[in-house]
Amino acid sequence: MKIEEFRDFSIGDYHRLFKDKEISPLELVNLFLERIKEGEDKIHAFLFVNEEKAKDEAQKKAENLPDELPPLWGLPVAIKDNICTRGIPTTCGSKMLENFTPPYDATVVERLKKAGAIILGKTNMDEFAMGSSTQTSAFGPTYNPFDRRRVPGGSSGGSAASVCSLEAPFALGSDTGGSVRQPAAFCGVVGLRPTYGRISRYGVVSFASSLDQVGLITRKVEDAITLLEVVSGKDDKDSTCAPYPPFGRSEIPAPEEIRKLKVGVPREYFPSGLEKVIKTKIQEVLEKLKEEEIEIVEVSLPHTSYALESYYIVAAAEASSNLARYDGVVYGLRVEGENLQDMYFKTRTLGFGREVKKRIILGTYALSSGYYDEYYLKGMKVRTLVRQDFEEAFGKCDLLITPTTPSLPFFPEKKGRDPYEMYLNDMFTVPSAMAGLPSLSLNCGYDEGLPVGLQIIGRPFEEGKLLGLALFLEKLLALPSPFPLFKEDNNE
């Protein structure tokens, strides 16, 4: 079989091949490994390919086909490089952790393995998840599979690009302010950020602890449902993990129930700076929903314009605290100095990149004596107002539909030189992250060969309704799954 034959496959389709013995897990893993090698210089989605271990695990599974296949049995998965994997490097895209290999698996990785998945490798990312383009990685950027001159989004750009280019059938990422949904939109795939606390963060390297959430990147909504069933649920190792059972498929409403839902459209998410084609595509989707007799209502989220500034204060403050542990003493990079203070200085100077240093400085300033009340405390107050806006909006509707990003995938030279322009790219994903809400990006069309992302936002722990509408839309739009060709001339 050829890799392009899996373009429209879901997890269930792979399992049918296994049961019919049309392909073995080892043959499947080899096909994906070949695809990764083909895209290594063109996309650079992976920082580490777990080739030998993946083949060994696949061979063991090929020799023992169970009667009842576990949910992810025999399927390769890509893991963002800030999620700990036992015996496999975890660098966070940083020189600081270049030679770090964790002695344990993150809870989400444990659950994937228990469900039968095979770890294919670790994907590229913005350093310590700080960025919206996967350009700040210490090991080189990832390119957008649709157009290598453009960014794939970030910080989970490697994961999104790997799924888009079919170097992996699905992947894990992390989403702090939009780092799963924004690259999913830029790469034309499905990106799900569950409710904060729905998935354990144990073993996920912290950026901003009150915002970080493991996210899922897939080619089909159906696969996002399966993954969420596998990795969600209570974890005693993570005190921030909600004490709820794993997500269940029974929580998804039937199609006839979807038609009874009210869908809200926040007026603040259609500003003058929104690219015209994105506004047009979203409006076309809303018209199709109306034709399906789904009620559309306009709502307001008045503090949306303050959410982005608040986010970058809160996130930077938490990052400055979390990244204080990288000092060359216990693990990671150590640069010897004349004394302890000198070692700290040299290690952090050489280990961290420009973007990380900038956010550490900003966060330290916001937390410093005399400025805490002025910046961090005010940021947290705005966060409360943003959450209250969503609560009021959900009093009028069941779900919200918005654009995922204000622009199509951009050229790095256009926004990379202006940090504020770069940060604005998160303006539609940050508010729901600040409120801890579940949200999903779904491809809703193409413009000149580039995908357009639509975002669905739901109430806390109501992923069922959100995924139900996403399934409904996916079927309604019937768009082809991405399979970009690795052309040499699209980088000229």
C-alpha positions as CSV (number, residue, x, y, z in Angstrom):
1,M,0.0,0.0,0.0
2,K,1.0,3.6,-0.6
3,I,0.9,6.3,2.1
4,E,-1.6,8.5,0.0
5,E,-4.1,5.7,0.3
6,F,-4.6,6.6,4.0
7,R,-5.5,10.2,3.2
8,D,-9.1,9.8,4.3
9,F,-8.6,7.1,6.9
10,S,-9.8,7.2,10.4
11,I,-8.6,5.0,13.3
12,G,-11.4,2.5,12.5
13,D,-10.2,2.2,8.9
14,Y,-6.7,1.2,10.0
15,H,-8.1,-1.4,12.4
16,R,-10.2,-2.9,9.6
17,L,-7.0,-3.4,7.6
18,F,-5.3,-5.0,10.6
19,K,-8.2,-7.4,11.1
20,D,-8.4,-8.3,7.4
21,K,-4.6,-8.8,7.5
22,E,-4.2,-6.4,4.5
23,I,-1.4,-4.7,6.4
24,S,0.5,-5.3,9.6
25,P,1.5,-2.7,12.3
26,L,5.2,-3.0,11.1
27,E,4.3,-2.4,7.5
28,L,2.2,0.7,8.6
29,V,5.0,2.0,10.8
30,N,7.5,1.6,7.9
31,L,5.3,3.6,5.6
32,F,5.1,6.5,8.0
33,L,8.8,6.3,8.7
34,E,9.5,6.6,4.9
35,R,7.1,9.5,4.7
36,I,9.0,11.3,7.6
37,K,12.3,10.8,5.8
38,E,10.8,12.2,2.6
39,G,9.7,15.3,4.4
40,E,12.6,15.7,6.8
41,D,14.3,18.6,4.9
42,K,11.1,19.9,3.3
43,I,8.8,20.1,6.4
44,H,11.1,19.4,9.4
45,A,8.2,18.3,11.6
46,F,10.2,16.0,13.8
47,L,13.1,16.6,16.1
48,F,13.6,12.9,17.0
49,V,12.4,9.9,15.1
50,N,11.9,6.8,17.3
51,E,12.7,4.5,14.4
52,E,14.2,1.4,16.0
53,K,11.9,1.3,19.1
54,A,8.8,1.9,16.9
55,K,9.8,-1.0,14.6
56,D,10.4,-3.3,17.5
57,E,7.1,-2.5,19.1
58,A,5.3,-2.8,15.8
59,Q,6.9,-6.2,15.1
60,K,5.7,-7.5,18.6
61,K,2.2,-6.4,17.8
62,A,2.3,-7.9,14.3
63,E,3.2,-11.3,15.9
64,N,0.2,-11.1,18.3
65,L,-3.0,-9.9,16.8
66,P,-5.7,-9.8,19.6
67,D,-9.3,-10.7,18.9
68,E,-10.5,-7.4,20.2
69,L,-8.2,-4.5,19.3
70,P,-7.6,-1.8,22.0
71,P,-8.6,1.7,20.8
72,L,-5.2,2.7,19.3
73,W,-3.7,-0.7,18.8
74,G,-0.8,-0.8,16.2
75,L,-1.2,2.9,15.3
76,P,1.8,5.3,15.3
77,V,1.5,8.6,17.1
78,A,3.6,11.8,17.1
79,I,4.3,13.5,20.4
80,K,5.1,17.2,20.9
81,D,8.6,17.6,22.3
82,N,7.5,19.1,25.6
83,I,5.7,15.9,26.7
84,C,7.9,13.5,28.6
85,T,8.6,10.1,27.0
86,R,10.7,7.5,28.8
87,G,14.0,6.8,27.1
88,I,13.2,9.2,24.3
89,P,14.7,12.8,24.3
90,T,12.4,15.6,25.4
91,T,14.0,19.0,24.4
92,C,11.2,21.5,24.4
93,G,12.9,22.8,21.2
94,S,15.6,24.4,23.4
95,K,19.4,24.1,23.8
96,M,18.6,24.1,27.6
97,L,17.3,20.5,27.3
98,E,19.1,19.3,24.2
99,N,20.5,16.2,25.9
100,F,17.7,15.5,28.4
101,T,16.0,12.1,28.3
102,P,13.2,11.6,30.8
103,P,13.2,8.5,33.1
104,Y,9.4,8.4,33.0
105,D,6.4,8.8,30.7
106,A,3.8,11.6,31.0
107,T,0.4,10.3,32.0
108,V,-1.0,10.9,28.5
109,V,1.9,8.9,27.0
110,E,1.2,6.1,29.5
111,R,-2.4,6.0,28.4
112,L,-1.6,6.0,24.7
113,K,0.7,3.1,25.2
114,K,-1.9,1.2,27.2
115,A,-4.4,1.8,24.4
116,G,-1.9,0.1,22.0
117,A,-0.3,3.2,20.3
118,I,3.3,3.2,19.1
119,I,5.4,6.3,19.7
120,L,6.7,7.4,16.3
121,G,8.8,10.4,17.4
122,K,8.9,13.9,19.0
123,T,7.8,16.9,17.0
124,N,9.3,20.3,16.6
125,M,7.9,23.3,18.5
126,D,8.5,26.8,19.5
127,E,11.1,26.9,22.3
128,F,9.3,26.0,25.6
129,A,6.0,26.5,23.7
130,M,6.6,30.3,23.4
131,G,5.6,31.3,19.9
132,S,3.0,31.2,17.2
133,S,5.0,30.1,14.2
134,T,7.4,27.2,15.2
135,Q,10.2,29.6,14.2
136,T,11.7,30.0,17.7
137,S,12.8,26.3,17.9
138,A,16.6,26.1,18.7
139,F,16.8,23.3,16.1
140,G,15.4,25.1,13.1
141,P,11.9,26.0,12.0
142,T,9.1,23.8,10.7
143,Y,7.5,24.7,7.4
144,N,3.9,24.7,6.3
145,P,3.2,21.6,4.2
146,F,0.8,23.7,1.9
147,D,3.5,26.3,1.2
148,R,7.0,26.0,2.6
149,R,7.5,29.7,2.5
150,R,4.8,30.1,5.2
151,V,4.7,29.1,8.9
152,P,2.7,26.1,10.1
153,G,1.6,28.0,13.2
154,G,2.8,27.3,16.7
155,S,3.8,26.3,19.2
156,S,2.6,22.8,18.2
157,G,3.6,23.5,14.5
158,G,5.6,20.2,14.3
159,S,2.6,18.1,15.4
160,A,0.2,19.9,13.1
161,A,2.5,19.7,10.1
162,S,3.2,16.0,10.7
163,V,-0.5,15.2,10.7
164,C,-1.2,17.5,7.7
165,S,1.5,15.9,5.6
166,L,0.5,12.4,6.7
167,E,3.8,11.8,8.5
168,A,1.6,10.6,11.4
169,P,-2.1,9.7,11.6
170,F,-2.5,11.8,14.7
171,A,-0.4,13.7,17.3
172,L,-0.4,15.3,20.7
173,G,0.3,18.9,21.3
174,S,-0.1,21.4,24.1
175,D,-2.2,24.5,24.0
176,T,-1.6,27.5,26.4
177,G,-3.2,30.3,24.4
178,G,-3.9,28.6,21.1
179,S,-0.9,26.5,20.4
180,V,-2.9,23.5,19.1
181,R,-5.8,25.3,17.5
182,Q,-3.8,27.9,15.5
183,P,-1.4,25.5,13.9
184,A,-4.4,23.1,13.2
185,A,-6.1,26.0,11.3
186,F,-2.9,26.8,9.4
187,C,-2.4,23.1,8.4
188,G,-6.0,22.3,7.7
189,V,-6.5,19.6,10.4
190,V,-8.6,19.2,13.5
191,G,-7.1,20.7,16.7
192,L,-8.9,20.1,20.0
193,R,-8.2,21.9,23.3
194,P,-10.3,20.2,26.0
195,T,-11.5,21.9,29.2
196,Y,-8.7,22.9,31.5
197,G,-8.3,19.9,33.8
198,R,-9.9,17.4,31.5
199,I,-6.5,15.8,30.6
200,S,-3.6,15.3,33.1
201,R,-0.6,17.6,32.7
202,Y,1.7,15.3,34.7
203,G,4.9,14.9,32.7
204,V,4.2,18.0,30.5
205,V,6.9,20.6,30.8
206,S,5.3,23.7,32.2
207,F,5.0,27.0,30.4
208,A,2.1,28.7,32.2
209,S,0.6,26.2,34.7
210,S,-2.9,27.7,35.0
211,L,-3.3,27.8,31.2
212,D,-1.4,24.8,29.8
213,Q,-3.5,21.9,28.5
214,V,-2.7,18.9,26.4
215,G,-4.4,19.1,23.0
216,L,-5.2,16.6,20.2
217,I,-4.4,17.0,16.5
218,T,-6.1,14.6,14.1
219,R,-7.2,14.4,10.5
220,K,-10.8,13.5,11.4
221,V,-13.1,14.6,14.2
222,E,-13.9,11.0,14.9
223,D,-10.2,10.4,15.7
224,A,-10.2,13.3,18.2
225,I,-13.1,11.6,20.0
226,T,-11.2,8.4,20.2
227,L,-8.1,10.1,21.5
228,L,-10.0,12.1,24.1
229,E,-11.6,8.9,25.4
230,V,-8.1,7.4,25.8
231,V,-6.2,10.2,27.4
232,S,-8.8,12.1,29.5
233,G,-9.8,11.3,33.1
234,K,-8.7,11.8,36.7
235,D,-5.0,11.5,37.5
236,D,-3.8,11.5,41.1
237,K,-0.4,12.6,40.0
238,D,-1.8,16.0,38.8
239,S,-3.7,18.1,41.4
240,T,-5.1,20.3,38.7
241,C,-6.7,17.4,36.9
242,A,-10.5,17.4,37.3
243,P,-11.8,14.4,39.4
244,Y,-14.0,13.2,36.5
245,P,-14.1,9.9,34.6
246,P,-12.7,9.8,31.0
247,F,-14.8,11.4,28.3
248,G,-17.4,9.0,26.9
249,R,-18.8,8.8,23.3
250,S,-22.3,8.7,24.9
251,E,-21.9,12.4,25.7
252,I,-22.1,13.3,22.0
253,P,-25.7,14.3,21.0
254,A,-27.3,12.6,18.0
255,P,-27.5,14.6,14.7
256,E,-31.2,15.4,15.4
257,E,-30.3,16.8,18.8
258,I,-27.5,19.0,17.1
259,R,-30.2,20.7,15.1
260,K,-31.9,21.8,18.4
261,L,-28.7,23.6,19.6
262,K,-28.3,27.4,19.5
263,V,-25.1,28.6,18.1
264,G,-23.8,32.0,19.1
265,V,-21.6,34.3,17.0
266,P,-19.6,36.9,19.0
267,R,-19.6,40.2,17.2
268,E,-16.1,41.1,18.7
269,Y,-14.6,38.2,16.7
270,F,-15.1,39.9,13.4
271,P,-13.0,43.1,13.6
272,S,-11.8,45.2,10.7
273,G,-8.4,43.5,10.8
274,L,-9.9,40.1,10.0
275,E,-8.9,38.9,6.5
276,K,-11.9,39.1,4.2
277,V,-11.7,35.5,3.0
278,I,-11.9,34.2,6.5
279,K,-14.9,36.3,7.3
280,T,-16.5,35.1,4.1
281,K,-15.8,31.4,4.7
282,I,-17.3,31.6,8.3
283,Q,-20.4,33.4,7.0
284,E,-20.9,30.7,4.4
285,V,-20.7,28.0,7.1
286,L,-23.3,29.9,9.3
287,E,-25.6,30.1,6.3
288,K,-25.4,26.4,5.8
289,L,-26.2,25.8,9.4
290,K,-29.2,28.0,9.0
291,E,-30.3,25.9,6.1
292,E,-30.1,22.9,8.4
293,E,-32.5,24.8,10.7
294,I,-29.9,25.4,13.4
295,E,-30.6,28.7,15.2
296,I,-27.8,31.3,15.0
297,V,-27.8,34.2,17.5
298,E,-25.5,37.1,17.9
299,V,-23.8,37.5,21.3
300,S,-21.2,39.8,22.8
301,L,-18.0,39.2,24.7
302,P,-17.1,42.8,25.6
303,H,-13.8,42.2,27.3
304,T,-12.3,40.3,24.3
305,S,-10.1,43.2,23.3
306,Y,-8.4,43.1,26.8
307,A,-7.8,39.3,26.8
308,L,-4.7,39.2,24.7
309,E,-2.8,41.8,26.8
310,S,-3.9,40.1,30.0
311,Y,-2.8,36.7,28.7
312,Y,0.7,37.8,27.9
313,I,1.1,39.2,31.4
314,V,-0.3,36.2,33.2
315,A,1.5,33.6,31.0
316,A,4.8,35.4,31.1
317,A,4.6,35.7,34.9
318,E,4.0,32.0,35.3
319,A,6.7,31.2,32.8
320,S,9.3,33.2,34.7
321,S,8.5,31.2,37.7
322,N,8.4,27.8,36.0
323,L,11.6,28.4,34.0
324,A,13.6,29.4,37.1
325,R,14.4,25.7,37.6
326,Y,16.7,25.7,34.6
327,D,19.9,26.8,36.3
328,G,22.4,24.1,35.4
329,V,22.3,22.5,38.8
330,V,20.0,19.4,38.6
331,Y,19.5,18.6,34.9
332,G,19.7,20.1,31.4
333,L,22.5,22.3,30.1
334,R,25.3,23.4,32.4
335,V,27.9,25.9,31.5
336,E,30.7,26.1,34.0
337,G,31.5,29.4,35.5
338,E,33.9,30.9,38.0
339,N,31.4,30.6,40.8
340,L,27.7,29.5,41.3
341,Q,26.3,32.9,40.2
342,D,28.5,32.9,37.1
343,M,27.3,29.4,36.2
344,Y,23.7,30.5,36.5
345,F,24.3,33.4,34.3
346,K,26.2,31.6,31.6
347,T,23.8,28.6,31.5
348,R,20.7,30.6,31.2
349,T,22.3,33.0,28.7
350,L,23.4,30.3,26.3
351,G,20.5,27.8,27.0
352,F,17.5,30.1,26.4
353,G,16.6,31.7,23.1
354,R,15.6,35.3,22.5
355,E,11.8,34.8,22.8
356,V,12.1,32.8,26.0
357,K,14.4,35.4,27.6
358,K,12.0,38.2,26.5
359,R,9.1,36.5,28.3
360,I,11.1,35.7,31.4
361,I,12.1,39.4,31.7
362,L,8.5,40.5,31.1
363,G,7.1,38.0,33.7
364,T,9.7,38.8,36.3
365,Y,8.9,42.5,35.9
366,A,5.2,41.9,36.3
367,L,5.8,39.9,39.5
368,S,8.3,42.2,41.0
369,S,7.7,44.3,44.1
370,G,5.8,47.5,43.3
371,Y,4.5,46.1,40.0
372,Y,2.6,43.0,41.0
373,D,-0.7,44.9,41.7
374,E,-0.3,47.1,38.7
375,Y,0.2,44.2,36.2
376,Y,-0.2,40.6,37.3
377,L,-3.2,41.3,39.6
378,K,-4.9,43.4,37.0
379,G,-4.3,40.7,34.4
380,M,-6.0,38.2,36.7
381,K,-9.0,40.5,37.2
382,V,-9.4,40.8,33.4
383,R,-9.2,37.0,33.2
384,T,-12.2,36.9,35.6
385,L,-14.1,39.4,33.4
386,V,-13.4,37.3,30.3
387,R,-14.7,34.2,32.0
388,Q,-17.9,36.1,33.1
389,D,-18.4,37.2,29.5
390,F,-18.5,33.6,28.3
391,E,-20.8,32.6,31.1
392,E,-23.3,35.4,30.0
393,A,-23.0,34.4,26.4
394,F,-23.7,30.7,27.2
395,G,-26.9,31.9,28.8
396,K,-28.1,32.7,25.3
397,C,-26.6,29.8,23.3
398,D,-25.1,26.3,23.6
399,L,-21.9,26.8,21.5
400,L,-20.0,29.6,19.9
401,I,-18.5,29.8,16.4
402,T,-15.7,32.1,15.6
403,P,-12.7,32.3,13.3
404,T,-9.6,30.5,14.6
405,T,-7.1,33.0,13.4
406,P,-7.3,36.6,12.0
407,S,-5.2,35.6,9.0
408,L,-4.2,32.8,6.7
409,P,-0.8,31.1,7.2
410,F,1.7,34.0,7.0
411,F,5.2,34.5,5.8
412,P,7.6,34.6,8.7
413,E,9.4,37.7,7.5
414,K,6.1,39.7,7.6
415,K,5.2,39.2,11.3
416,G,8.4,37.7,12.7
417,R,10.0,41.1,13.0
418,D,7.2,42.7,15.0
419,P,6.4,40.8,18.3
420,Y,3.0,42.6,18.6
421,E,1.9,41.5,15.1
422,M,2.9,37.9,16.0
423,Y,1.0,38.0,19.3
424,L,-2.1,39.3,17.6
425,N,-2.4,36.0,15.8
426,D,-3.6,34.5,19.0
427,M,-6.4,37.0,19.5
428,F,-9.3,34.5,18.8
429,T,-7.8,31.6,20.7
430,V,-6.6,33.3,23.9
431,P,-10.0,34.3,25.4
432,S,-11.3,30.7,25.7
433,A,-8.0,29.5,27.0
434,M,-8.1,32.2,29.7
435,A,-11.6,31.0,30.7
436,G,-10.5,27.3,30.6
437,L,-13.1,26.4,28.0
438,P,-13.0,23.5,25.5
439,S,-12.5,24.6,21.9
440,L,-11.8,23.1,18.6
441,S,-10.4,24.3,15.2
442,L,-11.9,22.7,12.1
443,N,-11.0,23.3,8.5
444,C,-13.9,25.1,6.8
445,G,-12.5,25.7,3.3
446,Y,-9.5,26.8,1.2
447,D,-8.4,30.0,-0.4
448,E,-5.8,29.8,-3.1
449,G,-4.7,26.4,-1.8
450,L,-4.4,27.5,1.9
451,P,-6.8,26.2,4.6
452,V,-9.2,28.4,6.7
453,G,-9.9,27.5,10.3
454,L,-13.2,27.8,12.1
455,Q,-13.3,27.6,15.9
456,I,-16.1,26.1,18.0
457,I,-16.1,27.0,21.7
458,G,-18.2,25.2,24.4
459,R,-19.1,25.3,28.0
460,P,-16.7,23.7,30.6
461,F,-16.7,19.8,30.3
462,E,-19.3,19.9,27.5
463,E,-16.9,18.5,24.9
464,G,-19.7,16.2,23.8
465,K,-21.8,19.1,22.2
466,L,-18.7,20.7,20.8
467,L,-17.6,17.4,19.1
468,G,-21.1,16.7,18.0
469,L,-21.3,20.0,16.1
470,A,-17.8,19.4,14.7
471,L,-18.9,16.0,13.3
472,F,-22.0,17.6,11.9
473,L,-20.0,20.3,10.2
474,E,-17.4,18.0,8.9
475,K,-20.0,15.9,7.2
476,L,-21.9,19.0,6.0
477,L,-18.8,20.6,4.4
478,A,-17.4,17.4,3.0
479,L,-13.9,18.9,2.4
480,P,-11.0,16.7,1.1
481,S,-8.5,15.8,3.7
482,P,-5.1,17.5,3.3
483,F,-2.3,15.7,1.5
484,P,0.2,18.3,0.3
485,L,2.9,17.1,-2.1
486,F,6.5,17.8,-1.1
487,K,7.2,20.0,-4.2
488,E,10.6,21.6,-4.4
489,D,9.3,24.7,-6.3
490,N,6.8,25.8,-3.6
491,N,9.7,27.2,-1.6
492,E,11.0,29.5,-4.3
